Structures are given as structure tokens and as C-alpha cells.
Amino acid sequence: MLCVIGVNAQLEPVKGGVYHWNELPVSISEDRASRKILEGVSPHFEYLKIHATTQFPGAKPSTEHANDDIEECILVKEGKMKVSFENESTVLEAGGVLLLMPKQMHSLQNIGDTNLTYYVMRYKSKKPINFERGQGNGGSLLLNVKDLVFRNTELGGATDYFNRPTSMCEKFEMHSTLLNVKGPSHAQHAHVDGEIFLVVSGNVEMTIDGKVYTGSAGDLFFVKPQLMHGIRNVADNPCKYFVFKWN
């Protein structure tokens, strides 16, 4: 199945700020639940949607399909996911990521005894799609966190997932940060990139354009380009979060 996204010209700009996990609307069917987080346009994307899916144990796999004009980044929140991808299969666990270029067949399945929950970021660039650029810089990626390198830092540590051009982005970067101490990760700053912070554990404060937001596990912050922003650990316990950044 080949899926084509028809972009609605009336989509509203995605709002900056925080999206709290426990406030997301939930749609439940026989074997899965879905949570819509955000959908709209952004400075870089003519279409951007982020949602979370929970497949209950024994759920049917998602229908095998390919996206004609959409790129996806899928992050496993909890559970064990079997990714069927271009006639091969890989198992991703919590912290695992699938960066999926357009036109590639895939299907997702819960193969564990507990819930499988994963975030899906779907996006289409305002600039022309460059399929050759995406394939020339590594194509689609399947990454398990256990296979990546954790870098110790003075404040905790970080794990780099990828930093490269894709079919939709001139640069797309993803990493995770662990803060073991109370206080800021770094000084407030601004840049041309769009950015998302997704909290894994602990309690944080995010300042965006002078406004302070709070977040905990499951919460997502969306930061528009050129806005001053910074994140800090507000407790004596560690916090961890993922960062997605693109232009």
C-alpha cells in the first residue's frame, strides 16, 4: 500500500510550548489506543503531525505501507516492537528509533507481553523533496539504544542517534540528554532550527521566549526557530529527555 498525504491548506500553525501526556485526547479501539499530540504547519514543514500509538499485547500489526511524500521518525516509548521493513525485520525496544525515508514499505507490531507505545513524527518539507539526498546520506535507519555510545559529560551524559541530511531536511539531528544534577543543561540560546524536547523521566522546566513551562515523563515541548529557549532539571533527581532538531 502506498500512502499519499494531501496537505490541507487550512492547517493552522503548530503552537509552541508544552504538550502534556496526561492531557492528550485518547482514542481506544479493540487492540490499540491513539493519542494526537500536534498537527499543523511549521516554519520548515508544510505538514507536521506527532501522535502516539499504544498497541496492546496481541494486537494486529499495522498495515504494511509506504509513504509517497512523507518522512517519519518513530521512537519507542515502552515495550518491544517488531519492525518489518523492506522484506526484513528488526526488534526495537524502549529508546529505539526508526528514521524512515519516503517510498519504503514498513509495518509495526507488538511482540511483547506488555503494551507497546511509540511516538510517530510525520513531516513534509516546504522545500522540494530530495529523495537522492536522503538515500545518499544513509537512507532509513533502525537504531537500538544498546548499540549506541553513551557519552559522559560534567552534568550527566548524552547519546547521539543521528545528525545528517534526509529527503525532507537539510539537516536532522536526534540525541538524548541525561542531567544528573539540578540546574540548566546549557545557557538559553536561539537558532534557525525547529526543535522538539521529549521528556523521558524526571521533572524539567523549559523557558521559551521568556515563558516558563513545566514537564515530566511523556511531555513534549515544541520550540519554533529564532526563539530564545533553555531547559533545566528542577529536582535533585536525574532527568532525561530526547531532542529532535531540524532545518
matplotlib code that plots the C-alpha trace (Angstrom):
import matplotlib.pyplot as plt

x = [0.0, 1.3, 0.1, -0.1, -0.7, -3.0, -1.9, -4.8, -4.2, -6.2, -4.0, -3.1, 0.5, 1.7, 1.7, 4.9, 5.0, 4.3, 2.0, 1.3, 0.9, -1.9, -3.9, -3.8, -7.1, -7.2, -9.0, -9.3, -10.2, -10.2, -6.4, -4.8, -5.0, -4.0, -3.1, -2.9, -0.2, 0.0, -0.8, -0.3, 2.3, 5.6, 8.3, 10.1, 7.2, 4.1, 2.8, 3.8, 2.0, 3.0, 1.0, 1.5, 0.2, -0.2, -0.6, -2.0, -0.5, -1.6, -2.6, -2.6, 0.4, -0.1, -1.0, 2.1, 2.5, 4.9, 4.6, 4.9, 5.7, 6.1, 9.1, 8.7, 10.7, 9.4, 10.6, 9.7, 8.4, 7.8, 7.5, 9.0, 8.4, 9.0, 9.7, 9.0, 11.0, 11.7, 11.3, 13.5, 12.6, 14.3, 13.2, 13.3, 12.9, 12.4, 14.6, 14.8, 14.3, 13.2, 14.0, 12.0, 12.6, 9.6, 8.6, 9.8, 7.4, 7.1, 4.8, 5.0, 3.9, 3.9, 5.7, 5.9, 3.7, 3.1, 1.9, 3.9, 3.8, 5.6, 5.7, 5.4, 6.6, 5.4, 6.6, 6.7, 9.2, 8.2, 11.2, 11.2, 11.7, 15.2, 15.0, 18.6, 19.9, 18.1, 19.4, 22.9, 23.2, 22.3, 18.6, 16.4, 17.8, 16.9, 18.7, 18.5, 19.9, 22.0, 24.0, 24.8, 27.5, 26.7, 29.0, 29.7, 29.5, 30.0, 26.3, 25.4, 25.7, 24.3, 23.6, 23.8, 21.4, 21.9, 22.9, 22.6, 20.6, 17.4, 14.9, 13.0, 15.6, 18.9, 19.9, 18.0, 19.6, 18.4, 20.1, 19.2, 20.5, 20.8, 21.1, 22.2, 22.3, 19.7, 20.0, 20.2, 21.5, 23.1, 22.6, 19.5, 20.0, 18.3, 18.9, 17.3, 16.3, 13.0, 13.3, 11.4, 12.2, 10.6, 10.9, 11.6, 12.0, 12.3, 10.9, 12.1, 11.4, 11.6, 11.8, 10.6, 10.7, 10.5, 7.7, 8.3, 6.7, 6.9, 7.1, 7.6, 7.7, 5.9, 5.5, 6.7, 8.0, 7.8, 10.3, 9.9, 13.0, 14.7, 13.2, 15.4, 15.0, 16.6, 15.8, 16.7, 16.4, 14.2, 14.8, 17.7, 16.9, 18.1, 16.1, 16.3, 14.9, 15.2, 16.0, 14.9, 16.3, 16.0, 16.2]
y = [0.0, 3.4, 6.3, 9.8, 12.8, 15.5, 18.6, 20.7, 24.4, 25.4, 23.7, 26.0, 26.7, 24.3, 26.1, 26.4, 25.4, 22.2, 19.3, 17.2, 13.5, 13.2, 15.9, 14.3, 13.1, 9.3, 7.2, 3.5, 0.6, -3.2, -3.7, -0.2, 3.4, 6.6, 10.0, 13.0, 15.4, 18.1, 18.7, 21.7, 23.7, 25.0, 27.3, 24.4, 21.9, 22.3, 19.3, 18.2, 15.7, 13.9, 11.2, 8.3, 4.8, 2.0, -1.5, -3.8, -7.3, -9.5, -6.5, -6.9, -5.3, -2.0, -2.4, -2.6, 0.6, 3.2, 6.9, 8.6, 12.1, 11.9, 11.2, 9.6, 9.4, 6.7, 6.4, 3.5, 4.7, 1.3, -2.3, -4.4, -3.5, -5.7, -3.5, -5.3, -3.1, -3.8, -7.6, -7.7, -7.4, -5.9, -5.7, -2.3, -1.8, 1.3, 4.1, 2.5, 4.7, 4.2, 7.1, 6.3, 7.8, 8.0, 5.2, 2.4, -0.4, -1.0, -2.4, -2.2, -5.0, -5.5, -8.8, -8.4, -9.3, -5.7, -2.6, -1.2, 2.6, 4.7, 8.2, 9.0, 12.2, 12.7, 15.6, 17.1, 19.9, 23.2, 22.8, 20.2, 16.6, 15.3, 11.5, 11.2, 13.3, 11.0, 7.8, 9.2, 10.1, 6.6, 6.2, 4.8, 4.0, 1.4, 2.2, 0.4, 2.4, -0.5, -0.3, 3.4, 5.1, 7.0, 10.0, 11.1, 14.8, 17.1, 17.2, 13.6, 12.3, 12.1, 9.6, 10.6, 8.9, 10.7, 14.0, 14.1, 15.3, 13.5, 13.5, 16.3, 18.1, 19.8, 18.6, 16.4, 15.6, 13.5, 12.8, 12.1, 14.0, 12.9, 15.5, 14.1, 17.5, 20.2, 23.2, 24.1, 21.9, 25.0, 28.7, 29.9, 30.4, 30.7, 29.2, 28.7, 25.1, 23.9, 21.8, 19.3, 18.1, 14.9, 14.1, 10.5, 10.8, 13.4, 16.9, 19.8, 23.5, 24.8, 28.6, 29.6, 33.3, 34.3, 32.0, 29.1, 25.7, 22.6, 19.0, 15.4, 11.9, 11.8, 15.6, 17.3, 20.8, 22.4, 25.3, 27.5, 28.8, 32.0, 31.9, 32.1, 28.8, 26.7, 23.5, 22.8, 20.0, 21.3, 18.4, 16.7, 13.5, 12.9, 13.8, 12.5, 13.8, 13.4, 16.3, 16.4, 19.4, 20.1, 22.8]
z = [0.0, -1.0, 1.2, -0.2, 2.1, 0.8, 2.7, 3.9, 3.0, 6.1, 8.6, 11.5, 12.6, 15.3, 18.7, 20.6, 24.2, 26.1, 25.3, 28.5, 28.1, 30.7, 28.9, 25.4, 23.9, 23.7, 21.1, 22.0, 19.7, 20.2, 20.3, 20.4, 21.6, 19.9, 21.3, 19.0, 20.2, 17.5, 13.8, 11.5, 9.6, 10.9, 9.6, 7.9, 7.2, 5.2, 7.2, 10.6, 12.8, 16.0, 17.6, 20.0, 19.4, 22.0, 20.7, 23.4, 23.7, 20.8, 18.7, 14.9, 13.2, 11.5, 7.8, 5.7, 3.7, 2.3, 2.4, -1.0, 0.2, 4.0, 6.1, 9.6, 12.8, 15.2, 18.8, 21.1, 24.5, 26.0, 25.0, 22.2, 18.6, 15.5, 12.5, 9.2, 6.8, 3.1, 3.5, 6.6, 10.3, 13.3, 17.0, 18.7, 22.4, 24.6, 23.2, 19.8, 16.7, 13.1, 10.8, 7.7, 4.2, 1.8, -0.5, 1.8, 2.9, 6.6, 9.3, 13.2, 15.6, 19.4, 20.0, 23.8, 26.7, 27.7, 25.9, 23.1, 22.9, 20.4, 19.2, 15.4, 13.9, 10.3, 8.2, 4.7, 3.9, 2.4, 0.1, -2.7, -1.6, -2.3, -2.4, -3.7, -0.8, 1.7, 0.2, -0.4, 3.3, 4.7, 3.8, 6.5, 9.9, 12.6, 15.9, 19.3, 22.2, 23.4, 20.2, 20.6, 22.6, 25.8, 26.3, 29.9, 30.5, 33.5, 34.1, 33.2, 29.7, 26.1, 23.4, 19.8, 17.4, 14.1, 12.6, 8.8, 5.8, 4.8, 2.0, 3.8, 5.8, 5.0, 8.5, 11.0, 14.4, 17.3, 20.6, 24.3, 27.3, 30.9, 33.6, 37.0, 38.7, 39.3, 37.1, 33.4, 30.6, 28.9, 28.6, 26.8, 23.1, 19.8, 16.3, 12.9, 13.6, 14.7, 17.9, 20.0, 23.5, 24.7, 28.4, 29.3, 33.1, 35.9, 36.1, 33.9, 33.2, 29.7, 29.0, 25.5, 24.6, 28.3, 29.2, 31.6, 31.1, 33.3, 32.1, 33.2, 31.7, 28.3, 27.9, 24.7, 24.1, 20.7, 20.1, 17.0, 15.2, 16.4, 19.9, 23.0, 24.9, 27.5, 29.6, 33.2, 35.7, 38.6, 41.0, 42.8, 41.0, 37.4, 34.4, 30.8, 27.5, 23.8, 21.4, 17.7, 15.7, 12.0, 9.3]

ax = plt.figure().add_subplot(projection="3d")
ax.plot(x, y, z, "-o")
ax.set_aspect("equal")
plt.show()
